[in-house]
């Protein structure tokens, strides 16, 4: 099955709304309509920037899709500092990152909480980008397969196959995030292939349509080799997405490679 690649820029805690507007306008200026025919592009700014970016995307009729970096699973309530999927839906958010390793490692998110977030995103009509990945210690102890399979099975628990087939899974080895280290294309393919096989074993044909991204120090220089792998359908880009020229080169990885 032909799976359209998804290149997503996770801005993390960078850019106020003025900087964010300039960023997305410059990115839109660099990209052309033909780029969007080949690749879906999403940007994931901080919550404070979402309304500003939504307005720019819609007023300028950009083909860039708006994404969020996180959410809470409850629709509303006494959860100070949290943002619900119902709020994101009203901003026309298309994709929501769920279970990013920084959320898991720094803020203690569990697989059960990730599962609740995945379901909340789907209920609100958006697409979750569910992250998974191992630490350096787990990799050295040869526990990558066990860790990733558990995260996939737990994070997608309770979902039907036709739903699983429409989501996005991002493999982000924790040891590669923000370190400058990148999994080799072969190593990345090995784990992304494992993810697809895990989904196939439990959800059957959903494995053919689910898109699997790689994330972890992705740059224009390594993106083409990663994207040549049969089970890698896109990239979740961190630091390199803060530079519109570099991010555009990643979107145009076919030309770079």
C-alpha positions in Angstrom: 0.0 0.0 0.0 1.2 3.5 -0.9 1.6 5.5 2.3 2.0 9.3 1.9 5.0 10.4 4.0 4.3 12.8 6.9 7.1 15.3 7.9 6.3 16.9 11.2 8.1 19.7 12.9 8.0 19.6 16.7 9.0 23.1 17.9 9.0 22.1 21.6 9.3 25.1 23.9 10.5 27.5 21.2 9.1 30.6 19.5 6.6 33.1 20.9 3.6 33.8 18.6 5.3 36.6 16.7 8.3 34.3 15.9 6.0 31.4 15.1 4.1 33.5 12.5 7.3 34.5 10.8 8.5 30.9 10.9 5.4 29.4 9.2 5.2 32.2 6.7 8.8 31.7 5.6 8.3 27.9 5.4 5.2 28.3 3.3 7.1 30.7 1.0 9.8 28.2 0.5 7.6 25.2 -0.2 5.4 24.9 -3.3 2.2 23.1 -4.2 4.0 20.2 -5.7 5.7 19.5 -2.4 2.4 18.9 -0.6 1.3 16.5 -3.3 4.2 14.2 -2.3 4.4 14.8 1.4 2.1 15.9 4.2 3.7 18.6 6.4 2.7 19.5 9.9 4.1 22.0 12.4 3.6 21.6 16.2 4.1 25.0 17.9 3.7 25.6 21.7 0.1 26.0 22.9 0.4 29.8 23.1 1.1 30.0 19.3 -1.7 27.7 18.1 -4.4 30.3 17.5 -1.9 32.7 15.7 -0.7 29.9 13.4 -4.2 28.7 12.7 -5.2 32.2 11.6 -2.2 32.5 9.3 -2.6 29.0 7.8 -6.3 29.6 7.1 -6.1 33.3 5.9 -3.1 32.5 3.6 -4.7 29.2 2.5 -1.5 27.2 3.3 -1.4 23.5 2.9 0.7 23.1 6.1 -1.3 21.2 8.7 -1.5 22.4 12.3 -0.4 20.1 15.1 -0.2 20.2 18.9 2.6 18.8 21.1 0.4 17.3 23.9 -3.1 17.1 25.4 -5.0 16.0 28.4 -7.5 13.1 28.1 -10.3 14.8 29.9 -12.6 17.1 28.0 -12.7 19.7 30.8 -12.2 19.9 34.5 -10.0 21.1 37.3 -6.6 20.3 35.7 -4.6 23.5 36.1 -2.2 24.1 33.2 -3.7 21.3 30.9 -5.3 21.6 27.5 -8.0 19.3 26.3 -8.5 17.8 22.9 -11.9 19.6 22.6 -10.0 22.9 22.8 -7.5 21.8 20.2 -10.3 20.6 17.9 -11.8 24.1 17.9 -8.4 25.4 16.6 -8.6 23.0 13.6 -5.6 21.0 14.9 -5.0 18.0 12.7 -2.3 16.1 14.6 -1.5 15.7 18.3 1.8 14.3 19.5 1.1 11.8 22.3 3.6 10.1 24.6 6.7 12.0 23.4 9.7 10.6 25.2 10.3 14.0 26.9 6.8 13.7 28.3 7.4 10.2 29.5 10.9 10.8 30.9 10.6 14.3 32.3 6.9 14.3 33.4 6.3 10.6 34.2 3.7 9.8 31.6 2.7 6.2 31.7 1.6 3.8 28.9 -1.9 3.9 30.4 -2.0 7.7 30.3 -0.7 7.6 26.7 -3.5 5.2 25.8 -6.2 7.6 27.3 -4.7 10.5 25.3 -4.7 8.5 22.1 -8.4 7.7 22.5 -9.2 11.3 23.4 -7.5 12.6 20.3 -9.4 10.2 18.1 -12.7 11.0 19.8 -12.2 14.7 18.9 -11.6 13.8 15.3 -7.8 14.4 15.2 -4.9 12.1 14.5 -2.5 11.1 17.2 1.2 10.8 16.6 2.0 8.2 19.2 5.7 8.1 20.2 7.7 5.1 21.4 11.3 4.4 21.9 14.0 3.0 24.2 16.7 4.5 26.4 20.4 4.0 25.9 20.5 1.6 28.8 17.6 -0.5 27.5 19.3 -0.6 24.1 22.5 -1.8 25.6 20.6 -4.4 27.6 19.0 -5.6 24.3 15.5 -4.7 25.6 14.6 -2.5 22.7 12.1 -5.0 21.2 10.4 -5.6 24.6 10.1 -1.9 25.4 8.7 -0.9 22.0 6.3 -3.8 21.7 4.9 -3.0 25.2 4.5 0.7 24.3 2.7 -0.1 21.1 0.4 -2.7 22.5 -0.4 -0.6 25.6 -0.7 2.7 23.8 -3.2 1.3 21.2 -5.0 -1.0 23.5 -8.8 -1.1 23.1 -8.7 0.3 19.5 -10.2 -1.4 16.5 -8.1 -2.2 13.5 -9.7 0.4 11.1 -8.9 3.1 13.7 -5.3 1.9 14.2 -4.7 2.0 10.5 -5.4 5.8 10.4 -3.0 6.8 13.2 0.7 7.7 13.1 3.4 6.0 15.2 6.7 7.8 15.7 9.8 5.7 16.7 12.0 8.0 18.7 15.0 6.3 20.4 15.4 8.4 23.5 19.2 8.2 23.2 19.0 10.0 19.9 16.8 12.9 20.8 18.7 16.2 21.0 22.0 14.4 21.2 23.1 14.7 17.6 23.2 10.9 17.5 21.0 9.2 14.9 20.0 5.5 14.5 21.5 4.1 11.4 19.0 3.7 8.6 19.2 -0.1 9.1 18.7 0.2 12.9 15.8 2.6 12.4 14.2 0.2 9.8 14.6 -2.7 12.1 12.6 -1.1 14.9 10.0 0.5 12.5 9.6 -3.0 10.9 9.1 -4.4 14.4 6.4 -1.8 15.0 4.6 -2.7 11.8 4.8 -6.4 12.6 3.5 -5.8 16.2 0.5 -4.0 14.7 0.0 -6.7 12.1 -0.1 -9.4 14.8 -2.8 -7.7 16.8 -4.7 -5.5 14.3 -4.1 -7.2 10.9 -4.4 -5.1 7.8 -4.1 -1.9 9.9 -0.3 -2.5 9.6 -0.5 -1.7 5.9 -1.9 1.8 6.2 -0.5 3.0 9.5 2.3 5.6 9.0 5.5 5.2 11.0 7.8 8.1 11.5 11.4 8.2 12.7 12.5 10.9 15.1 15.8 11.6 16.7 18.3 14.2 15.4 16.8 14.1 11.9 18.5 16.5 9.5 18.4 17.1 5.8 21.7 15.2 5.5 20.4 11.9 7.0 16.7 12.1 6.1 17.0 10.7 2.5 18.7 7.5 3.7 16.1 7.1 6.5 13.2 7.7 4.2 14.4 5.0 1.7 13.6 2.3 4.3 10.4 0.4 3.5 8.8 0.8 6.9 9.7 4.5 7.5 6.9 6.8 6.3 8.0 10.2 7.6 10.0 12.0 10.2 9.2 13.7 13.5 11.8 16.5 13.4 12.9 18.5 16.5 15.7 21.1 16.4 16.1 21.1 12.6 12.4 22.1 12.3 13.2 25.5 13.9 15.1 26.6 10.8 12.6 26.9 7.9 15.3 26.5 5.3 16.5 23.3 6.8 13.0 22.0 7.5 12.1 22.6 3.9 15.1 20.6 2.8 13.9 17.7 4.9 10.4 18.0 3.4 12.2 17.9 0.0 14.3 14.9 1.0 13.9 13.4 -2.5 15.8 16.3 -4.0 18.5 16.3 -1.2 19.2 12.7 -1.6 
